[in-house]
Amino acid sequence: MKKHSLIKGTIILGVAGIVAKFLGLFFRWPLIMLIGDEGIGYYQMSYPLYTFFVALASGVPIAISKLVSEKNAIGDHEGIMKVLKESFILMIFMGLGATLLLITFSRPIIKYLRWNDKSYYSLIAIAIAPTFISIMSVFRGFFQGLQNMQPTGMSQIIEQIGRVVVGVGLAFLLLPYGVEYSAGGAALGAAAGGLFAGIYLFIKYMKINKPIRLKGIKKDDKTLWVILKIAIPLSLGATVSTIMGLIDSVLVPQKLLEAGFNSKEATILYGQLTGKANVLVNVPLTLSMALCASIVPIIAEAYILQRKGDIINKVEIAIKISSVIAIPSMLGLMLLSNPIMNLLFPGHSEGYNILRYLAISIPATALAQTSTAILQGTGNYIKPVINLFIGCIVKIIITLITVPIPIFNIYGAVIATILAYMVSSVLNMMDLRKRLGIRINYYDTTIKPAYASVIMMICVLVSYNKLFIYTKSNGASCLIAVFLGIIIYIVLTIVFGVFKYDYIKSRFFGR
């Protein structure tokens, strides 16, 4: 099976992720039109528990990716089979267990977290998803370990299509029964997406020239232990990261009540933060996550083969790509927050100021994700977890202090997110320098992309204002200005020498 280079793998997963995110926006748009910010609030209260499971289980596919890459590098095909079989057993156990726990304890969870009782239907619906997501994740880790990102990328798109079609369809059909039932129908889309993506990946797996057959492979506790040894700290790291969202789910609605808002107002503000602003901020971070998925198996292969020069080269490229993605995304969402919100949610653009300030967190979040993946690829699993945990403590403290203050209210949660990821990313970079003994050239990796981003953003703002005067259409002006900005930014990255054209061409079409 053909391997993909770091840049090519990142582009494949990144484009697929962006397409999936935009499909997700098409999910949000009719959903907001149907159930409004109140319904989105019910949906979002349960959704962090689903993402918490995904994070808790995410260490296994990353461990699969790392182990398959290492064993493939030394030609150990039997070892790949053992990894795959033990991973299936582990993930099926986790998925079914999570589903049963969420269904069994749904009422106590709602009562303990002081959620609105109407969020029950969303929680029950979202509880089904872990069973399907667990199986799908094993196949994704397998293909990423072979450094072929196409199956994972396509499965992301299929997963989102299933989620949009089933989720929006059920939300529409159940709306006459009440907004809470409609939100529950939307939540059921997550399970449908996981099911469809899993079927696709299984078919793709069976079409491999020499598919790895699990039949006849004996249970290997040693392989299972190795998977767990890698997966547990990775899962803890992802879980701590997802706890950032859970902190908002648990604390923000309660603290908004203390700030003087009633239950409905608190739910609406929470829905604007998590159902709108967070969703849009996560679009560019999809590219960052694609970079992370690509870098782990590549770094792991170079590390086990002791190619230190290759490791250092890949680290510098990864951090540069992270900056190239994050800086223009931050400026774009900050300065065009109102037009973008009006474009995506016409008539429901409330919360654009939350987006404007939350966008500041993008560079720190992207750097934290990328540096975590690099440390994991070199076998350093514990330090990123500790650093993220410290970030979570910062977020909890700032949230508890600021959100109950009326002048801060929901923006206190935004400030807490920004500071939490800044702390985590700085600590990660310190550990990265200590472990690999390299100095990052921040002028090339950060300052040059910043120059290009600022110039690009000036052009975008001028273009948007001129186009709006001429067309009187926010949608057309916004789309054309953003498209022009992308072209200008690509040219500027080459002009400033961030990436050279010949390098991009060789890396995209070569290994």
N, C-alpha and C positions, 0 to 999 in steps of 0.2 A: 504494500500500500504506500502510495506516494506521501512523503513528508512535506510539511509546509514550513517555510522560514518564519522567524519571529514576526516580521512586518506583515508577511502574507497571511499568517495565521491570525494575527490581530485584526487585519482588515476584514477577513472572512467572518470571524466572530463578531467584530464590531458592526459591520454592515447588517449582518443578520440580527444582532441585538438592537440596532437602531430601528430596523424595520419592525421588529417585535414590539419595541417601545411605542412606535407610532401606531401600530395596531392596537396597543394598549390604550393610547389616547383616543382612538376611535371607540374603544370600549368605555372609556370614561365619559366621552362627550355625550352619547345617547343616554348613558346612565345618569349623568347630572341633569340632562334635560328631563328624564323620567322621574327621578326621585329627589333631585335637588341636594343641597348641602346637608340637610338633615339625614336623608337616606344614605348619602355617602359616609356620613359620620357613623351610622350603624354598621355599614360594611367595613369601614376602616378600623373599628374597634376590635373586630375579630381577626382581621387580616394580619396584624403583627404576630399573632400566635402561629399562623400558617408559615409566615416567613421565618419565625423562630425555629420551627421544625426543619425547614429547608436549610437554615444555617447550621442547626444541630447535626443534620445528616450530611452537610456539604463536605465535611472532612473526608468522608469515604471516597467519593469520586475523585477528589484531589489526590488522595493517597493512591487510588487505582492508577490515575494518570502518571504519578511519579514512579510507582513500582513497575508499571507496564513499560514506561520509557526506559528505565534502567535495565530491565530484563531483555527488552528488545535490542538494546544497544550491545549486549553481550551474547545475543542469540539464544537466550533461555526461553524457548517457546512453551515448554512444560510449566515453567514458573509462571508464565502469563496465564495459562489455563487455571492454575491453582488460585491465583489472585482473583480471577473472574468468578470462580465458583464460590469461594469464601465470601466475596463481596456480595453476591446475590443473597446468600443465606442471611448475612448481617443486615442488609438493607430491607429485605422483606420483613424481618423481625421488627426492625425499627418503625417501618411504615405502618404496619398493622397495629403495633403497640400504640403509636401516637394517635391513630384514628380512634381506637377504643377508649383511650384515656380522655380525649377531648369530648367525645360523645357522652361518656359516663359522668364526667365532672363539669359539664357545661353550665348547669345552674349555679353550683357553688362558685365557679370562676367568675361569673357575671356578678354575683352577690358580693364576693370578696373585693373585686376591682371597682365596685360601685358604678358599673356600666348601666346604661338604660336597658330595661328589661326587653325592649324590642330588638336588641342586638342578638337575642337567642337564636333566631332563625339563620342569621349569617354565620354564627359560630358552628351550628350543627352542619350546615352545608360545607363550610370550609374544612371541617374535620375529615371529610372523605378523601380529600386531595392527597395527604401524605402517602397513602397506600400506592397510588399510581406514580407519584413523584419519585419514590424510592427506587422503583424498578428502572424508570427512565434515567435516573442519575448514574446507575452502574454503567449503562451503555455509553453515556456521554464521557465518563471517565476513561473507559476503554479506548474509545476513538481518539480522545485527546492525548492519551498515552502513546498512541501510534503517531502522534503529531499530525493527524489529519483532522482539520477543524470543520470540514464541510458537513459531515453528518450532524455534529452538535449545532452548527449554525442553522441548518435547515430545520432541525427539531425544535429550535427556539421559535421559529416562525410558525410552524405547525401547531405548537403548543398555544401560541397566542391567538391564532385563528380559531382554534377550538374554544378557547376561553371567551373570545368575543362573540362568536356565533351562539354558543350555548348560553353564556352568561346574559347577554343582552336579550336573547330570545326569551329566556325564562323570566327575566326582570319585566319584560313587556307583558307576558302572559299572566304573571302573578300580581301586577300592579292593581287591578280592581279589588284584590283582597286586602290591600294595605301596603304602605311603603316599606314596612318591615319585612313582609313576605317577598316583595320585589327585590329588596337588598339581599335576602337569602338566596333567591334564584340567581342573582348575579354572582354570589360567592361560589355557587356550585360549578360555575364555569372553570374554576381552577382545576377541579378534578377531571373535567372533560378534556381540558388542554393536556394534562399529564398523561391521560389515557391515549389520546391520539398521537402524541409525540413518542410515547413508548412503543406503540405499534410500528411507527415509521422506523425507529432505531433498530427494532428487532428484525424487520425486513431487510434493512441495510446491512445488518450484521450477518444475516444468512447469505447475502450475496458476495461476501468477501471471497476472494479466489480460493483461499484455504481457511474456511471458517473454523474458529477454535471451538471444538466440541467439548462440552462439559461432561458428557456421559463417559463413565469409566474413570473419571478423575476422583481419586480418593480424598476424603476429608483430611485437611492438613491444618492442625491446630497451630503449627509454627507460622504458617502463612497468615492465618487469621490474627495471630498475635502481632505480627509485623504490620498488618493493615491497621489494627487498633492502635499500635504504638505511634503510627504516623497520623492516623485519622483523629484520634481524641484531641490532641492539642490543636490540630487544624480546625476541628469542629468547635472547640472552645473559643478559638479566635473569631470564627465566623459568628458564633453565638453571642459573644461579647459585643461584636459589631452590631448585630441585630438587636441586641438589648437597647441600643441607642433608640431604635424605634419603639421598643416596648416601654422604655422610660417615658416617652411621650404619651403612649397609650394609657399607662397607669397613672402618671402624675399630672399631665397637662389638663385633662378635663376636671380633675378634682381641684387643682390649684386655680383654675379659671373661676370656679365657683367661689373660692375664697377672695378672688379679685372683684367680686360683685356681679358676675354674670349669672343668669339663670341657666337651668339645665339645657334648654334648647339652644341658647346663645353659645354656650360652651361647646356643644356638639357641632354647631355650625363652624365656629372658629377652628376647632380641631379638624373638621372635614376639609377646610380650606388649606390648612397646613399640610395634612397628610394625603389628602385626596387630590390636591391640585399642585401646590408648590413642590412637595417632595417628589411627586410623579415627574414633573418637568425637570427638576434638578437631576433626577436619576437617569434621564435620557443620555446626556453626555457621559455620565458615570458608567453607562453600559459599555462604552468603548474602553474605559479604564479596566472594567472587569474582564473584557475580552483580552486585553493585554495581559492581565494576571493569569488567565487560563492558558494563554500561549507560552508565557515565560516559565511557568513551573516545570513542565516536562523538558524544555530546552535547557534550562539551568541544571536540572537534575542529571540529564545526560552528560553535559559538559563536566559536571562536578564528579560523577562516578568515574569518568574517563580522565580526570585530573587535568583538564585543559583550562588552566587558570586564566590565560590570556583571553580565551573565548568567553569565560564567565564575566570578566571585567568589561569586555566589549558589549556584551548583552545587557549588563546592568546599566551602563551609560545610555545605551539606546532606549531601554525601557523607561528610564526616568525622563529622557528627552521626549519620548512619545507621550508620556503622562502630562508633561507641561504643555505640549502642542495641543492636546485635547482640552485640558482643563482651563487654561487662561482665557482663550477666546470664548469658551462656553460661559464662564463666569461673567465676562463683560457683556456678552449678548443678552443673557437672561436678566442681568441687572438693569441695563439701559433700555431694553425693549420689553420689560416685564408686562406693561399694560397692553401694548399692541399684540403681544403673543397670547396673553390671556384672553383678549377680546377675539382673537383669531380662532382659538381652540374652543372657547366656551362663550359664544356670543350670547349676550344677555345675562351671563353668569360669570362675569370677570372679577367678582369680588375676591380679594386675597392676593392681588397682584403685588401689593407692597410686601407681603410675606415672602413671595417669590423673589422680589428684588434683593432683600437682605439675606435670604437663605442661600442665594447663588454664591455669596462670598465663601461659603464652605467648600465649594467644588474643588479648588486646587489642593487644599489640605486633605480632603477625603480621597482624592485620586492618588496623591503621594502616599498616603497611609496604606491604601490598597496595594499599590505597586511595590512598595518597600516590604510589605508583609509577604507578598508572593515571592519576592527575591530571597528573603530570609528562609522561607519554607523550602524553596528549591535547593538551597545549600544545606538543608537538614537542621536548620535552627527553628524549631517549632514553638518553643516556650516563650521566648522574649517578645515576639509580636503580640501574643496573648496578654502578657503582663502589661505591655504598653497600651493596648486597647482597653484593658480593664482600668488602668489609670485614667484614660480618657473618659470612660463611663462614670467614674467617680466624680470627675470634673463636671460632667453633664448633669448628674443628679444634684450636686451641690448648687450649681448655677440655676437649674430649673426650680429647685425648692425655694431659692432666695428671690428670684426675679419674677416668675410667673404670677404669684399672688399680688404683686405690686401693680395697681391699676394702670400706671403709666407704661409699664412694660407688657403686661398680660401675655399674649401669644408670642410676642417678640422675644420674651425671655427664653423661650424654648429654642428660638433661632440662634440667639447669642450662645446658649449652652452647646448647641451642635457645632457651631464654628470653633469655639474654644476647645471642645473635646477632641476634634480631629486634628487641630493644630498641635496639641500636646502629643497625641499619638504619633503623628508623622515625624515630629522633631525627634522623639525618642527612638523611633525606628531607624531614622537616618544616622543617628549616633551609633546605634548597634551595628548597622550595616558597614559603616566606616571602620569600626573596631574589628568586625569579623573578617572582612575581606581586605582590610588594609589599603583601601583606595580613597582618593580624594575626588569628589565629584566636581566637574567643571561647571559651576552654576551659571557662568556667563553664556556658555553654549547651550546648556540644557534648560535654562529658565529665562535669562534676560533677553536673549534673541527672540524666543517665542513671544515674550511680553511686548517687545518693540513691534513685531509684526501684528500682534493682536490689537494694540492701541491704534495703529494706522488703519487697520481693517475696520475697526469699530467706528472710527471717525467717518470713513467712507460709507458705512452702512447707515449711520444716523443721517448724514446728509442726503443719501439716496432715499431713505424712507420719507423724510420730510418733504423733499421735492416731489416724489411720486404721490404722496398723499394729497398735496396741494393740487396736483394735476388730475388724479383719478378719483379723489374723494372716497377711496376704498381702502379701509385698513387692511383687509385680507390680502389684496393684490399688492399693496405697497410693502407689506411685511414680508411676504413670500419672495418677491423680486429682490428686495434689499438683502435678505438673508442669503439668497442664491448668489448674488453679486459678491457678498462678503466672503462666501466660501471660496469662490474663484480667486478673489484678491488675496486671501490668506494663503492659499496654496502657492501662488506666485511669490508672495513675500517670504515664505519659508525658504524657498529656493534662493531668492535674491539675498537674503540675510545669511545664507549658508547654514541654516538649521539642518536641512537635509539637501544633499546634492541630487540632481535629477538622475545621474548615472547610478548612484548608490541605490536610490529607490527602485529604479528599473531592474537592476541586477538582483536586489533582494526580493522583489515581488515575483519575478519570473524564475529566480534560481533558488537554490537551497540556502 
